[in-house]
Amino acid sequence: MNNREVLEQGNIWQAIFEQAPIGLAKIDLSGRFLAVNEAMATTFGYQAAELLERNFLDLMSPQELECELKAHIAQGGGFRKKYRQELLCLHKTGRNFYCLVQISLIKDDKKGEPLFLLGQVIDMSKQKDFELLLKQQNEALKKSNQQLVAQHIRAQQEHRNCERIKQLIQAIDTQEPNVRVLQEQILLLKKEIALQRHQEQQESFDQYFQQLNPDFFKRLKADFPALSSADLRMCAFLRLNFSTKEIAQMLSVSNESAHKARYRLRKKMCLQREQDLIEIVMKY
């Protein structure tokens, strides 16, 4: 290859470097920038001249400074020819954003000695925003599906109750009713309907409470994993400053049963005698 061909090839690679749509940088073995293209500067909110005064690691979020990349650069590319990782980066404005970072070690063709590092950076912000939006939409869809299933189950239960009522009425109209049997069936049906309404009230309460206190159950469960769903609901009542009598009414139990539930809750949370249950719950 003659001098002209070498010069033309060099101009081509320089044009590719400068006009590439992704961030490109020539970096020395200590991490200092030797050259950057416009896309690299724009990605991080700097002028190209500003980046030339910085180290590539300056663009990493403090959360990433212990990552493998730091050791990779410190060792002049380490023992691998290429490093590729999605990392949390730091914009000039101070905001954190994710980038796909690839660092390649460029060596001398003849001697095989390290010359410099070639850095490639792709801003992943839009992709991350899309992934978050997709996750939120999937969660909303899952919640809607759960609500539809719950409504369908309640509708089926109500239909069964109506059919049983019809059968009781037909039994009274068509034959001499056995009063005792009818009373037992009516009493059983009333209990089932009451239980169904109670479950619906509890589900409604849970949904409403979680809307007002979205992280309450999650944080409480993280600190006290032994708590059951009934225990968590009791904590919610206490968080709302309900009295034992009011809790008993909400749960359709006696005051004594509500009091015992609070006692069991204290034991599960391993509280000492001097610790106030309500004060503990209020912290969440």
C-alpha positions in Angstrom: 0.0 0.0 0.0 1.5 3.3 -1.1 1.5 6.6 0.9 -1.6 7.9 -1.0 -3.6 4.8 -0.3 -2.6 5.0 3.3 -3.7 8.6 3.5 -7.0 7.9 1.8 -7.7 5.0 4.1 -6.9 7.2 7.1 -9.2 9.9 5.8 -12.0 7.4 5.4 -11.6 6.1 9.0 -11.5 9.6 10.3 -14.7 10.5 8.5 -16.4 7.3 9.9 -15.2 8.2 13.4 -16.4 11.8 13.3 -19.8 11.1 11.6 -20.7 7.9 13.5 -24.2 8.1 15.0 -23.0 6.5 18.2 -20.4 7.8 20.7 -16.8 6.9 19.7 -13.7 7.8 21.6 -10.0 7.1 21.4 -8.7 6.6 25.0 -5.3 6.1 26.4 -4.5 3.1 28.6 -5.1 5.2 31.8 -8.6 6.2 30.7 -7.8 9.7 29.4 -9.6 10.8 26.3 -7.4 11.3 23.2 -10.2 12.0 20.7 -14.0 12.0 20.8 -16.6 12.4 18.1 -19.6 14.7 18.2 -22.0 11.9 19.2 -19.9 11.0 22.3 -19.9 14.7 23.4 -23.6 15.1 22.8 -24.5 11.9 24.7 -22.9 13.3 27.9 -23.8 16.9 27.4 -20.2 18.2 26.9 -18.3 20.0 24.3 -15.6 17.8 22.7 -12.9 19.9 24.1 -14.2 19.5 27.6 -14.1 15.7 27.3 -10.5 15.8 26.2 -9.7 17.1 29.7 -11.4 14.2 31.4 -11.0 10.6 32.1 -13.5 8.1 30.7 -14.3 6.9 34.3 -15.5 10.5 35.1 -18.6 9.7 32.9 -19.5 6.7 35.1 -22.1 7.1 37.9 -20.5 6.8 41.3 -22.6 3.6 41.7 -20.5 2.0 38.9 -17.0 3.0 40.0 -16.4 -0.4 41.5 -17.5 -2.2 38.3 -15.2 -4.4 36.2 -14.6 -1.5 33.8 -12.5 0.4 36.3 -10.1 -2.6 36.7 -10.3 -3.2 32.9 -9.0 0.3 32.2 -6.5 0.3 35.1 -4.9 -2.8 33.6 -4.7 -1.2 30.1 -7.5 -3.3 28.8 -6.8 -6.2 31.1 -6.5 -9.7 29.7 -9.5 -9.4 27.5 -9.6 -7.9 24.1 -13.1 -6.4 24.5 -15.3 -5.2 27.4 -19.1 -4.8 26.8 -21.6 -3.9 29.5 -24.7 -1.9 30.2 -23.7 0.8 32.8 -25.2 3.7 34.6 -23.5 6.8 33.3 -23.4 10.5 34.5 -24.6 13.3 32.3 -23.0 16.8 32.7 -26.3 18.0 34.2 -25.9 15.4 37.0 -28.6 13.0 35.9 -28.0 9.3 35.7 -28.8 7.3 32.6 -28.0 3.9 31.1 -25.6 3.4 28.3 -24.3 0.3 26.5 -20.5 0.7 26.8 -18.0 -1.3 24.8 -14.2 -0.9 25.3 -11.8 -2.6 22.9 -8.1 -2.9 23.3 -6.2 -1.9 20.1 -2.8 -3.4 19.7 0.2 -3.0 17.4 -0.2 -5.4 14.5 3.5 -6.3 14.5 4.6 -6.3 18.1 1.2 -7.0 19.7 1.7 -4.3 22.3 -1.3 -2.3 23.6 -1.6 1.1 21.8 -4.9 2.6 23.1 -8.5 1.8 23.9 -11.5 2.3 21.5 -14.6 3.3 23.4 -18.2 2.9 22.0 -21.2 4.3 23.8 -24.9 4.0 23.0 -27.5 6.0 25.0 -30.1 3.5 26.2 -32.4 6.1 27.8 -35.2 5.8 25.3 -35.1 2.0 25.4 -35.1 2.1 29.2 -38.1 4.5 29.2 -39.9 2.2 26.8 -39.1 -0.9 28.9 -40.5 0.9 32.0 -43.6 2.0 30.1 -44.1 -1.6 28.9 -43.6 -2.9 32.4 -46.2 -0.5 33.8 -48.7 -1.4 31.1 -48.2 -5.1 31.7 -48.7 -4.6 35.4 -51.9 -2.5 34.7 -53.1 -5.2 32.4 -52.4 -7.9 35.0 -54.2 -6.0 37.6 -57.2 -5.5 35.3 -57.3 -9.2 34.5 -57.2 -10.0 38.2 -60.1 -7.6 38.8 -62.1 -9.2 35.9 -61.4 -12.7 37.3 -62.5 -11.6 40.8 -65.7 -10.0 39.3 -66.4 -13.2 37.4 -66.0 -15.3 40.5 -68.3 -13.0 42.5 -70.9 -13.0 39.7 -70.8 -16.9 39.7 -71.3 -17.0 43.4 -74.2 -14.5 43.3 -75.8 -16.6 40.5 -75.5 -19.8 42.6 -77.0 -18.0 45.6 -79.9 -16.8 43.4 -80.5 -20.4 42.2 -80.6 -21.7 45.7 -83.1 -19.0 46.7 -85.3 -20.0 43.8 -85.0 -23.7 44.8 -86.1 -22.8 48.3 -89.1 -20.8 47.0 -90.1 -23.6 44.7 -89.9 -26.1 47.5 -92.3 -24.0 49.6 -94.8 -23.5 46.6 -94.9 -27.1 45.4 -94.8 -29.2 48.5 -95.5 -29.3 52.2 -92.3 -27.6 53.5 -90.2 -29.1 56.1 -89.8 -26.0 58.3 -86.7 -27.3 60.1 -84.9 -28.2 56.9 -85.8 -24.8 55.3 -84.6 -22.9 58.3 -81.3 -24.7 58.2 -80.8 -24.1 54.5 -81.8 -20.4 54.8 -79.4 -20.0 57.8 -76.6 -21.6 55.8 -77.3 -19.4 52.8 -77.3 -16.2 54.9 -74.0 -17.2 56.4 -72.5 -17.8 52.9 -73.8 -14.4 51.7 -72.5 -12.7 54.7 -69.1 -14.3 54.3 -69.0 -13.3 50.6 -69.9 -9.7 51.4 -67.2 -9.7 54.1 -64.6 -10.9 51.7 -65.6 -8.3 49.2 -65.3 -5.5 51.8 -61.9 -6.7 52.8 -60.7 -6.8 49.2 -62.1 -3.3 48.7 -60.4 -2.0 51.8 -57.0 -3.6 50.8 -57.2 -1.9 47.4 -58.1 1.5 48.8 -55.5 1.3 51.5 -52.7 0.3 49.1 -53.6 3.2 46.8 -53.0 5.6 49.7 -50.0 3.7 51.1 -48.4 1.9 48.1 -45.3 0.7 49.9 -46.8 0.0 53.4 -47.3 -3.8 53.0 -44.1 -4.3 51.1 -41.9 -2.6 53.6 -43.6 -4.2 56.6 -43.4 -7.7 55.0 -39.7 -7.1 54.3 -39.0 -6.4 58.0 -41.4 -9.0 59.4 -41.6 -11.8 56.8 -43.6 -14.0 59.2 -46.7 -11.7 59.0 -49.7 -13.3 57.2 -52.2 -11.4 55.0 -54.5 -11.1 58.1 -51.6 -9.7 60.1 -50.9 -7.1 57.5 -54.5 -6.1 57.4 -54.5 -5.7 61.2 -51.4 -3.4 60.8 -53.3 -1.4 58.2 -56.2 -0.9 60.7 -53.7 0.3 63.3 -52.0 2.6 60.8 -55.4 4.2 60.3 -55.7 4.5 64.1 -58.7 2.2 64.4 -59.7 1.2 67.9 -60.0 -2.5 68.9 -63.8 -2.1 68.8 -63.7 -0.6 65.3 -61.3 -3.3 64.1 -63.7 -6.0 65.5 -66.6 -4.4 63.5 -64.5 -4.3 60.4 -63.6 -8.0 60.8 -67.0 -9.1 62.0 -65.5 -10.6 65.1 -65.8 -10.0 68.8 -63.8 -7.4 70.7 -61.9 -10.2 72.4 -61.0 -11.8 69.1 -59.6 -8.5 67.8 -57.6 -8.0 71.0 -56.1 -11.5 70.7 -55.2 -10.8 67.1 -53.3 -7.7 68.2 -51.5 -9.9 70.8 -50.5 -12.5 68.2 -49.3 -9.7 66.0 -47.0 -8.4 68.7 -45.5 -11.9 69.1 -44.9 -12.4 65.4 -43.1 -9.0 65.3 -41.1 -10.0 68.4 -41.8 -6.8 70.2 -40.7 -6.2 73.7 -43.1 -5.3 76.4 -42.1 -1.6 76.4 -42.4 -1.2 72.6 -45.6 0.3 71.4 -47.2 -1.6 68.5 -48.9 1.4 67.0 -45.7 3.5 67.1 -43.9 0.8 65.2 -46.6 0.5 62.6 -46.8 4.2 62.1 -43.1 4.2 60.9 -44.1 2.4 57.7 
